[in-house]
């Protein structure tokens, strides 16, 4: 008996959008979220794929996000800072609205910043920085989360997982991209371990008493740890400052206080930066893109790999062979489409 289903990228997108639409999202919200959910499955990033749909639906059902929000572009004063008001909806459609303005301003000024306010964060940041790289620009994105990470030396949640993503455009191939939480692992990875009944690696988390744990349940009730000890903790704090306090939006503790739980998608803001390599290198004798390729080839020449290479390889397989879902994943999609918000608690 075949216990897997193979879908084209387009077919999976249509199914995900249908589920989100039944859950009450308008076309703007459902389309943008559908794109990033399917991108996760397409690229083999299961922790950011269809597993996330239930979190969207729970957040909608709890009334913690505006499912029919239409983001609005803010007053443009001609500076390098652009703003989009997500109007209580998800961040993804707000980014889609702001992207062309961000790219145009970065090409004009050399660099530009897009501030997204009053949004609910969803999914990874690599789709956003990849989109910036698609305009021939370097991109950097960051956002807080909700308090779930203890600062180094601490015993209780204070920082968020606070992801940081970067992309550099390449003329003859996929961009150089990294995207990582400043915690040891994304919270979704711990949840997947819990569902699978698997222990966590040492050093990922502490329990509610502040003691090291490998139990996913205890970790989710306690706190995650920063990657690299004090270094990751400092970067996580920087993100609270830049993408929370500086843009006039929520920090991770404030987001958790407003949300009241870690089971729903967090509300806060997001900061996205775009840079024109040509503008920064203007007047210098060498092409920044050609020099970057020398660096990348040197990395590969040592037998190392570039970040996201495995994800890009999975993307190519999905494009040619389709996306494979397990029987349980197919059943999940069927149940969510049939029952809508009644499918989640």
C-alpha positions as CSV (number, residue, x, y, z in Angstrom):
1,X,0.0,0.0,0.0
2,X,1.3,3.4,-1.0
3,X,1.2,5.6,2.1
4,X,2.5,8.8,0.4
5,X,0.9,11.3,-2.0
6,X,2.9,13.3,-4.6
7,X,1.5,16.8,-5.5
8,X,2.8,19.5,-7.8
9,X,3.8,22.7,-6.2
10,X,0.7,24.4,-7.7
11,X,-1.7,21.7,-6.5
12,X,-0.4,21.9,-2.9
13,X,-0.6,25.7,-3.1
14,X,-4.3,25.5,-4.2
15,X,-5.1,23.1,-1.3
16,X,-3.4,25.3,1.3
17,X,-5.1,28.4,0.1
18,X,-8.5,26.6,0.1
19,X,-7.9,25.7,3.7
20,X,-6.9,29.2,4.8
21,X,-9.8,30.7,2.9
22,X,-12.3,28.4,4.7
23,X,-10.6,29.5,7.9
24,X,-11.6,33.1,7.2
25,X,-8.5,34.6,5.6
26,X,-9.1,36.9,2.7
27,X,-7.3,36.5,-0.7
28,X,-4.5,38.8,0.3
29,X,-3.7,36.9,3.5
30,X,-4.4,33.4,2.3
31,X,-2.3,33.9,-0.9
32,X,0.8,35.3,0.9
33,X,0.7,32.6,3.7
34,X,0.0,29.9,1.2
35,X,3.1,30.9,-0.7
36,X,5.4,30.6,2.3
37,X,3.9,27.4,3.6
38,X,4.3,25.7,0.3
39,X,7.8,27.1,-0.1
40,X,8.7,25.4,3.2
41,X,7.4,22.0,1.9
42,X,9.0,22.6,-1.5
43,X,12.4,23.2,0.0
44,X,12.3,20.4,2.5
45,X,11.9,22.7,5.5
46,X,9.2,20.7,7.2
47,X,9.2,22.8,10.4
48,X,7.9,25.7,8.3
49,X,5.6,23.8,6.0
50,X,2.0,22.5,6.3
51,X,2.7,21.8,10.0
52,X,2.3,25.5,10.5
53,X,-1.3,25.7,9.2
54,X,-2.8,24.7,12.5
55,X,-1.0,27.5,14.2
56,X,-2.5,30.0,11.8
57,X,-6.0,28.6,12.3
58,X,-5.6,28.6,16.1
59,X,-4.4,32.2,16.0
60,X,-7.4,33.2,13.9
61,X,-9.8,31.2,16.1
62,X,-8.4,32.9,19.2
63,X,-9.1,36.3,17.6
64,X,-5.4,37.3,17.9
65,X,-5.0,38.2,14.2
66,X,-7.1,40.0,11.7
67,X,-7.7,37.4,9.0
68,X,-9.2,39.9,6.5
69,X,-6.7,42.7,7.0
70,X,-5.5,44.6,4.0
71,X,-2.0,46.1,4.7
72,X,-1.4,49.8,4.0
73,X,1.7,51.6,2.8
74,X,2.6,54.4,5.1
75,X,3.4,58.0,4.4
76,X,6.5,58.2,2.1
77,X,8.7,61.1,3.0
78,X,11.3,60.2,0.5
79,X,13.8,59.0,3.0
80,X,15.4,55.5,3.3
81,X,12.8,54.4,5.8
82,X,9.6,53.0,4.4
83,X,6.7,51.7,6.5
84,X,3.8,49.3,6.0
85,X,1.0,48.9,8.5
86,X,-0.1,45.3,8.5
87,X,-3.3,46.4,10.3
88,X,-3.2,43.4,12.6
89,X,-2.8,40.8,9.8
90,X,0.1,38.6,9.0
91,X,3.5,40.0,8.1
92,X,3.7,38.2,4.7
93,X,1.2,40.2,2.7
94,X,2.6,43.4,4.3
95,X,6.1,42.5,3.0
96,X,4.7,41.7,-0.5
97,X,3.2,45.2,-0.5
98,X,6.4,46.9,0.6
99,X,8.9,44.9,-1.5
100,X,8.8,46.8,-4.8
101,X,9.1,50.2,-2.9
102,X,12.0,48.9,-0.8
103,X,13.8,47.7,-3.9
104,X,13.3,50.9,-5.8
105,X,14.4,53.0,-2.8
106,X,17.5,50.9,-2.2
107,X,18.5,51.2,-5.9
108,X,18.0,55.0,-5.6
109,X,19.8,55.6,-2.3
110,X,22.1,52.6,-2.0
111,X,20.2,51.3,1.0
112,X,16.7,51.3,2.4
113,X,14.8,49.9,5.3
114,X,11.2,48.5,5.4
115,X,9.5,48.7,8.7
116,X,6.4,46.5,9.1
117,X,4.3,47.4,12.2
118,X,1.4,45.7,13.9
119,X,1.7,42.3,12.2
120,X,1.5,38.7,13.3
121,X,4.7,36.9,12.4
122,X,4.5,33.7,10.4
123,X,7.1,31.3,8.9
124,X,10.7,31.8,8.1
125,X,12.5,35.0,6.9
126,X,14.4,33.4,4.0
127,X,11.5,33.9,1.5
128,X,11.7,37.6,2.2
129,X,15.5,38.0,1.8
130,X,15.5,35.7,-1.3
131,X,12.9,38.0,-2.8
132,X,15.1,41.0,-2.2
133,X,18.0,39.2,-3.8
134,X,15.8,38.6,-6.8
135,X,15.9,42.3,-7.3
136,X,19.7,42.2,-7.4
137,X,20.1,43.5,-3.9
138,X,21.5,42.2,-0.6
139,X,18.9,41.7,2.1
140,X,18.8,41.5,5.8
141,X,15.7,40.7,7.9
142,X,15.0,40.3,11.6
143,X,12.1,40.3,14.0
144,X,11.4,39.5,17.7
145,X,9.1,36.6,18.7
146,X,7.6,35.9,22.1
147,X,9.6,35.3,25.2
148,X,10.7,31.7,25.0
149,X,14.5,31.9,25.3
150,X,16.5,32.5,28.5
151,X,19.4,35.0,28.2
152,X,22.7,33.3,28.8
153,X,23.1,32.8,32.6
154,X,19.4,33.3,33.1
155,X,16.7,30.8,34.1
156,X,13.5,32.1,32.6
157,X,12.2,33.0,29.1
158,X,12.9,36.6,28.2
159,X,14.1,36.8,24.6
160,X,12.4,35.5,21.6
161,X,13.8,33.0,19.1
162,X,14.5,36.2,17.1
163,X,15.4,35.0,13.6
164,X,18.0,36.7,11.4
165,X,18.2,36.2,7.7
166,X,20.5,37.4,5.0
167,X,20.7,37.0,1.2
168,X,23.3,38.0,-1.4
169,X,22.3,38.0,-5.1
170,X,24.2,35.8,-7.6
171,X,23.9,36.4,-11.3
172,X,24.2,32.8,-12.4
173,X,22.6,30.8,-9.7
174,X,20.6,30.7,-6.5
175,X,21.5,33.5,-3.9
176,X,23.7,33.0,-0.9
177,X,21.1,32.7,1.9
178,X,21.1,32.0,5.6
179,X,18.2,32.2,8.0
180,X,18.5,31.0,11.6
181,X,16.9,31.6,15.0
182,X,19.2,33.0,17.6
183,X,18.1,30.2,19.8
184,X,19.8,26.9,19.5
185,X,16.9,25.6,17.4
186,X,13.6,27.0,16.2
187,X,10.7,26.4,18.5
188,X,9.0,24.4,15.7
189,X,11.9,21.9,15.8
190,X,11.2,21.2,19.5
191,X,7.5,20.8,18.8
192,X,8.3,18.3,16.0
193,X,10.5,16.4,18.4
194,X,7.7,16.3,20.9
195,X,5.3,15.0,18.3
196,X,7.7,12.3,17.2
197,X,8.4,11.3,20.8
198,X,12.1,12.0,20.4
199,X,14.5,13.6,23.0
200,X,16.2,16.9,22.4
201,X,20.0,17.1,22.0
202,X,21.9,18.3,25.0
203,X,22.2,22.0,25.4
204,X,18.9,23.0,23.6
205,X,16.8,23.9,26.6
206,X,16.1,24.2,30.3
207,X,13.0,23.1,32.3
208,X,10.8,25.4,34.3
209,X,13.2,25.0,37.3
210,X,16.1,26.3,35.1
211,X,17.7,22.9,34.8
212,X,19.1,21.4,31.6
213,X,16.6,19.1,29.9
214,X,16.2,16.8,26.8
215,X,12.5,16.4,27.3
216,X,10.6,18.4,24.7
217,X,7.6,18.8,27.0
218,X,9.8,20.3,29.7
219,X,11.6,22.4,27.2
220,X,8.4,23.9,25.9
221,X,7.3,24.6,29.5
222,X,10.7,26.0,30.4
223,X,13.0,28.0,28.1
224,X,15.2,27.4,25.0
225,X,18.8,28.5,25.0
226,X,20.7,30.8,22.7
227,X,23.1,29.4,20.1
228,X,26.7,30.1,20.9
229,X,26.0,31.1,24.5
230,X,26.6,34.8,25.2
231,X,27.1,35.5,21.5
232,X,23.7,34.3,20.5
233,X,22.1,36.0,23.5
234,X,23.7,39.3,22.5
235,X,22.5,39.0,18.9
236,X,19.0,38.1,20.2
237,X,19.1,41.2,22.4
238,X,20.2,43.4,19.4
239,X,17.1,42.2,17.5
240,X,14.9,43.1,20.4
241,X,16.4,46.6,20.2
242,X,16.4,47.1,16.4
243,X,13.3,45.2,15.3
244,X,11.2,45.9,18.4
245,X,12.1,49.0,20.4
246,X,13.6,51.0,17.5
247,X,10.7,50.6,15.2
248,X,8.1,51.3,17.9
249,X,6.7,47.8,18.1
250,X,6.5,45.0,20.6
251,X,9.5,43.2,22.2
252,X,9.3,39.5,22.9
253,X,8.1,39.8,26.5
254,X,5.5,42.4,25.5
255,X,4.3,40.1,22.7
256,X,3.9,37.2,25.0
257,X,2.0,39.4,27.5
258,X,-0.4,40.5,24.7
259,X,-0.8,37.0,23.3
260,X,-1.0,35.1,26.6
261,X,0.4,31.9,25.2
262,X,3.2,30.4,23.1
263,X,0.8,28.2,21.1
264,X,-0.3,31.0,18.8
265,X,1.6,33.1,16.2
266,X,3.3,36.1,17.9
267,X,2.4,39.7,17.2
268,X,5.2,42.3,16.8
269,X,7.0,44.1,14.0
270,X,9.7,43.4,11.5
271,X,12.7,45.2,10.1
272,X,14.0,44.5,6.6
273,X,17.1,46.1,5.1
274,X,18.1,46.2,1.4
275,X,21.5,47.2,0.1
276,X,22.7,47.9,-3.4
277,X,26.2,46.3,-3.8
278,X,26.9,48.5,-6.9
279,X,26.1,51.7,-4.9
280,X,28.4,50.7,-2.0
281,X,31.2,49.7,-4.3
282,X,30.9,52.8,-6.6
283,X,34.2,54.3,-7.5
284,X,36.1,51.2,-6.4
285,X,38.0,49.2,-9.1
286,X,36.4,45.8,-8.8
287,X,33.0,44.3,-9.3
288,X,31.4,43.3,-6.0
289,X,29.5,40.4,-7.5
290,X,32.6,38.9,-9.2
291,X,34.5,39.2,-5.9
292,X,31.7,37.5,-4.0
293,X,31.9,34.6,-6.5
294,X,35.6,34.2,-5.7
295,X,34.7,34.0,-2.0
296,X,32.0,31.4,-2.6
297,X,34.2,29.3,-4.8
298,X,36.9,29.4,-2.2
299,X,34.4,28.1,0.4
300,X,33.2,25.3,-1.9
301,X,36.8,24.5,-2.9
302,X,37.6,23.4,0.6
303,X,34.8,20.9,0.5
304,X,32.4,23.1,2.6
305,X,28.9,23.9,1.4
306,X,27.1,27.2,1.2
307,X,24.1,27.6,3.5
308,X,20.7,26.7,1.9
309,X,22.4,24.4,-0.7
310,X,20.4,21.4,0.6
311,X,17.2,23.5,0.5
312,X,17.8,24.6,-3.1
313,X,18.5,20.9,-4.1
314,X,15.2,20.0,-2.5
315,X,13.5,22.8,-4.4
316,X,14.7,21.4,-7.7
317,X,13.5,17.9,-6.8
318,X,10.1,19.3,-5.9
319,X,9.9,21.2,-9.2
320,X,10.7,18.1,-11.3
321,X,9.2,15.3,-9.1
322,X,6.5,17.0,-7.0
323,X,6.2,17.3,-3.3
324,X,5.8,14.1,-1.3
325,X,3.4,14.1,1.7
326,X,2.9,11.3,4.1
327,X,-0.4,9.7,4.7
328,X,-0.7,11.6,8.0
329,X,0.1,14.9,6.3
330,X,-2.5,14.3,3.6
331,X,-5.1,13.3,6.2
332,X,-4.3,16.6,8.1
333,X,-4.9,18.6,5.0
334,X,-8.2,16.8,4.3
335,X,-9.3,17.3,7.9
336,X,-8.5,21.0,8.0
337,X,-10.3,21.6,4.7
338,X,-13.4,19.6,5.8
339,X,-13.7,21.1,9.2
340,X,-12.2,24.5,9.0
341,X,-11.7,26.3,12.3
342,X,-13.6,23.5,14.1
343,X,-10.5,21.3,13.4
344,X,-8.4,23.2,15.9
345,X,-8.9,23.8,19.6
